[in-house]
């Protein structure tokens, strides 16, 4: 899987993420699938600054902006204020897809 479109198609057509995906992409997969709890658990357990970035995004999804700001800081990322959730999700997916390629 190398493109955003392929990733979205997989989410729409499969019940489980591909086992070869990184934990970061699995978290984003579950987030888009509507399973916030599962996505959050994976991001929280990932244990890296990149996992912290997803963790921040997920707290934005939840509406907990104070907690999101904490996780953006841990991830050494700017707090997202003006970007839509979908734009950030796309940015995250593209980041992790290109990191693997």
Sine and cosine of phi, psi and omega as CSV:
sin_phi,cos_phi,sin_psi,cos_psi,sin_omega,cos_omega
0.00,0.00,0.86,-0.50,-0.10,-0.99
-0.79,-0.61,-0.07,1.00,-0.03,-1.00
-0.76,-0.65,0.36,-0.93,0.06,-1.00
-0.86,0.51,-0.69,0.72,0.00,-1.00
-0.87,0.50,-0.68,0.73,0.02,-1.00
-0.90,0.44,-0.64,0.77,0.01,-1.00
-0.90,0.44,-0.72,0.70,0.01,-1.00
-0.90,0.44,-0.67,0.74,0.04,-1.00
-0.87,0.49,-0.66,0.75,0.03,-1.00
-0.89,0.45,-0.65,0.76,0.02,-1.00
-0.89,0.46,-0.66,0.75,-0.03,-1.00
-0.95,0.32,-0.46,0.89,-0.15,-0.99
-0.94,-0.33,-0.15,0.99,-0.06,-1.00
-0.85,-0.52,0.44,-0.90,0.03,-1.00
-1.00,0.00,-0.37,0.93,-0.04,-1.00
-0.71,-0.70,0.53,-0.85,0.07,-1.00
-0.95,0.32,0.43,-0.90,0.06,-1.00
-0.85,0.52,0.72,-0.69,-0.04,-1.00
-0.91,0.42,-0.32,0.95,0.00,-1.00
-0.99,0.15,-0.15,0.99,0.00,-1.00
-0.94,0.35,0.50,-0.86,0.12,-0.99
-0.91,0.41,0.33,-0.94,0.05,-1.00
-0.87,0.50,-0.59,0.81,0.02,-1.00
-0.87,0.49,-0.73,0.69,0.02,-1.00
-0.93,0.36,-0.57,0.82,0.06,-1.00
-0.89,0.45,-0.67,0.74,0.03,-1.00
-0.87,0.49,-0.72,0.70,0.02,-1.00
-0.91,0.42,-0.59,0.81,0.05,-1.00
-0.86,0.51,-0.78,0.63,-0.02,-1.00
-0.91,0.41,-0.58,0.82,0.04,-1.00
-0.86,0.50,-0.74,0.67,-0.02,-1.00
-0.93,0.37,-0.47,0.88,0.02,-1.00
-0.97,0.25,-0.21,0.98,0.05,-1.00
0.99,-0.14,0.15,0.99,0.00,-1.00
-0.97,-0.24,0.98,0.18,-0.06,-1.00
-0.86,0.50,-0.68,0.73,-0.05,-1.00
-0.87,0.50,-0.71,0.70,0.00,-1.00
-0.92,0.40,-0.70,0.72,0.03,-1.00
-0.86,0.51,-0.70,0.71,-0.01,-1.00
-0.90,0.44,-0.70,0.72,0.01,-1.00
-0.86,0.51,-0.68,0.73,0.01,-1.00
-0.91,0.41,-0.73,0.69,-0.01,-1.00
-0.89,0.45,-0.66,0.75,-0.02,-1.00
-0.91,0.42,-0.61,0.79,-0.02,-1.00
-0.99,0.13,-0.22,0.98,-0.10,-1.00
-0.88,0.48,-0.64,0.77,0.17,-0.99
0.98,0.22,0.47,0.88,0.04,-1.00
-0.68,-0.74,0.17,-0.99,0.07,-1.00
-0.89,0.46,-0.54,0.84,0.01,-1.00
-0.93,0.36,-0.64,0.77,0.11,-0.99
-0.89,0.46,-0.59,0.81,0.04,-1.00
-0.90,0.44,-0.57,0.82,0.04,-1.00
-0.89,0.45,-0.71,0.71,0.04,-1.00
-0.91,0.42,-0.65,0.76,0.03,-1.00
-0.84,0.54,-0.69,0.72,0.04,-1.00
-0.87,0.50,-0.75,0.66,0.02,-1.00
-0.83,0.56,-0.70,0.71,-0.04,-1.00
-0.90,0.44,-0.57,0.82,0.06,-1.00
-0.95,0.31,-0.45,0.89,0.17,-0.98
-0.90,0.43,-0.71,0.71,0.02,-1.00
-0.84,0.55,-0.68,0.73,-0.02,-1.00
-0.93,0.37,-0.38,0.92,-0.05,-1.00
1.00,-0.06,0.13,0.99,0.00,-1.00
-1.00,-0.10,0.99,0.16,-0.13,-0.99
-0.94,0.35,-0.51,0.86,0.06,-1.00
-0.90,0.43,-0.71,0.70,0.04,-1.00
-0.92,0.39,-0.63,0.77,0.05,-1.00
-0.86,0.52,-0.71,0.71,-0.01,-1.00
-0.86,0.51,-0.64,0.77,0.05,-1.00
-0.86,0.52,-0.72,0.69,-0.05,-1.00
-0.95,0.30,-0.56,0.83,0.11,-0.99
-0.87,0.49,-0.67,0.74,0.02,-1.00
-0.88,0.48,-0.71,0.70,0.03,-1.00
-0.88,0.47,-0.53,0.85,-0.01,-1.00
-1.00,0.09,-0.04,1.00,-0.08,-1.00
0.83,0.55,0.68,0.73,0.02,-1.00
-0.85,-0.53,0.52,-0.85,0.06,-1.00
-0.93,0.38,0.57,-0.82,0.06,-1.00
-0.92,0.40,0.77,-0.64,0.00,-1.00
-0.99,0.11,0.84,-0.55,0.00,-1.00
-0.84,-0.55,-0.61,0.79,-0.13,-0.99
-0.97,-0.25,-0.18,0.98,-0.04,-1.00
-1.00,0.06,0.66,-0.75,0.05,-1.00
-0.93,0.36,0.35,-0.94,0.05,-1.00
-0.87,0.49,-0.65,0.76,0.00,-1.00
-0.91,0.41,-0.63,0.77,0.04,-1.00
-0.89,0.46,-0.67,0.75,0.01,-1.00
-0.93,0.36,-0.64,0.77,0.04,-1.00
-0.86,0.51,-0.70,0.71,0.04,-1.00
-0.87,0.50,-0.69,0.72,0.01,-1.00
-0.87,0.49,-0.70,0.71,0.02,-1.00
-0.88,0.47,-0.75,0.66,-0.01,-1.00
-0.86,0.52,-0.74,0.67,0.00,-1.00
-0.87,0.49,-0.64,0.77,0.03,-1.00
-0.86,0.52,-0.76,0.65,-0.07,-1.00
-0.97,0.23,-0.49,0.87,0.09,-1.00
-0.93,0.37,-0.65,0.76,-0.02,-1.00
-0.97,0.24,-0.45,0.89,0.04,-1.00
-0.91,0.42,-0.58,0.81,-0.04,-1.00
-0.98,0.18,-0.56,0.83,-0.10,-0.99
-0.91,0.40,0.00,0.00,0.00,0.00
